[in-house]
Amino acid sequence: ATASGQYPAAVFLSCIDSRAPSEVLFNLGLGDVFNCRLAGNVQNADILGSMEFTTKLAGAKLILVIGHSACGAVAGAIANAELGNLTQLLAKVRPAIKATTFDGEKSASNAAYVDAVARKNVELTMADIRKGSKVIAELEAAGAVKIAGAFYDISTGAVDFLA
């Protein structure tokens, strides 16, 4: 059914975490969405280029950034983990650490803090998409594309859409 072309309504930017596959979370099948998966659901030039293709050329109307609870990339960024190329990826999460307001222990072992940073990371990634892609920003300003955020709780299965 999808051999003649692809016409997904959305592109998802989600974490690579095996517990949070967006097609499964939203009960989607082959050809339903474009999917970018990267640890910590952060954007980079390659992701932005892919999103520009999916929105401007393939007609996707929604960009959904999806974070999740117990995110290892977020915990790693909080703990200042360093490992090869992962080090530069985790650096993209660090602005969310600085921007998160949290009363309590600010450590990678505090699940509530990790989740608070993961939520903030979704918000900042949405802003980074707007700043990093003139194409997408123009589409959004024209009302042709919506950028939204969501947070998936791996223990309950609930998905909260962020304001």
N, C-alpha and C positions, 0 to 999 in steps of 0.2 A: 504493500500500500504506500510505502514511502519512497519507492525506487524512482518515481518520476520527479521528485522534488521535496523540499522541506519547507514547512510553513508554521513552525512553532510560534505560539503567541508570546513566549517569554524566554528570557535567558536568566539562569540562576547562577549566582556566584556563591558557592558554598565551600565548606571545609572538606578536605580529603578524608576526614575521619570515617572509618568503615561503619560506624554506628549511626551515621547521619546522611545516607544517600537520598538526595532530594526527590528523585523519581519515586522511590518507595514511600517516603513521607507524605507525598501528595498524591499517591495512587496514580502515577502517570506511566505511560507506556512509550514504546518506540516512536520517535518522531514528535512527541508532545512538547518538549522543551529543549533549548540549547542549554548545555551544562558546563560550567567552568568550575573545576574543583582544585583547590589549592590550600595547603595547610594554613589555618588562620583566616581563611576567606578574605585575603588581602588582594588588592589589585596591583597590577604592574602594566607596563606598556603592551605586553603581549595580550594580556587579558583585555585591556581597553580596546586594542585593535580587533580582537574577536567580538567584543560587544558592539563595536561600531559596525562590523559586518552584519551581526544578527539584527541590529535595530535599523540601520539606514538602508541596508541592501536586502535583507531577508524578511524585514517587516515585523520583527518582534516588538510588542507594545509595552512590555514590562521587563524591568531589570530588578530582580529580587536578590538582595544580599542576605544570606542565611548563616547566622552564627549558631552555636550550640553550647549546652552546658558541658562542664568537665572537658573543655578544649585543651588538648595537650600543647598546641602551639601557643596558646595564651599563657598557660602555666609555664611553659619553657621561657617565654619572653619575660615573665615576672621573675623567674629564677635566674635570669641572665645566662641561659644555656648557650653554649657555643659548640658547634659541630659543623665543620665544612661549610657548604653553601646554606645550610639551615640558619647559620648565624645571621646572614644578611636578610633572610626571610623574616626571622623573628624581630629584627630591627624595625620592620614595618608595623609591628604590633605595639611597639613601645610608646608611640604617641597616645594610644588608648589608655595605657597604664597611667601616664601623666594626667590625662583628662578625666579619669574616673574619680568621682567623689564617693568615699566609702568610710563609714565609721566601723572600726574593728581592725583585726589583724590583716595587714596587707602582705600576704605571702602566697606562694604557689600552693601551699598545703591547705589554704582556706578556700573551700569550694565556693562559698558565697562571694568572695572577692574575685576569684577566677571568673565566675559567671558575670559579675558586674563589669569586669574589664571586657569580657567577650561581647556583652551587649553594647558597650561604648565603642568597641572595635567595629561593630556593624555600622553604627552611626557615622563614624569617621571614614569608613570605607565608602559609604554612600557619598559623602562630601568629596572624597578623593576622586571618585568617578566623575563627578561634576567638574571638578577643577582640572582633572587630567585629560578630559576629552571635550574639546570644543564641539565636535560632532554630536555627542550625546547631550551636552548642555543645551545646544540649539534645539534638538528634538524635544527635549523636556520642556523648554520654554515655549515651544509651539504647541504643546499638548499632545504630541505624537507618541511620546514615551513617558512612562511613569517609573520612577526609581523608588523602591520600597525596601524595608528591612524586616527581617523576621528572626526569631530566636526559638530554637528547638530544644526542649528539655529531654535529654536522653533517658531519664528515669521514668518520666510520666508519659512521654509521647506527645505532649502538648506543644503546639506551635503558637507563639505570641507574635502578632504583627506589631511592629514598633510605630509609634506616632510620627 
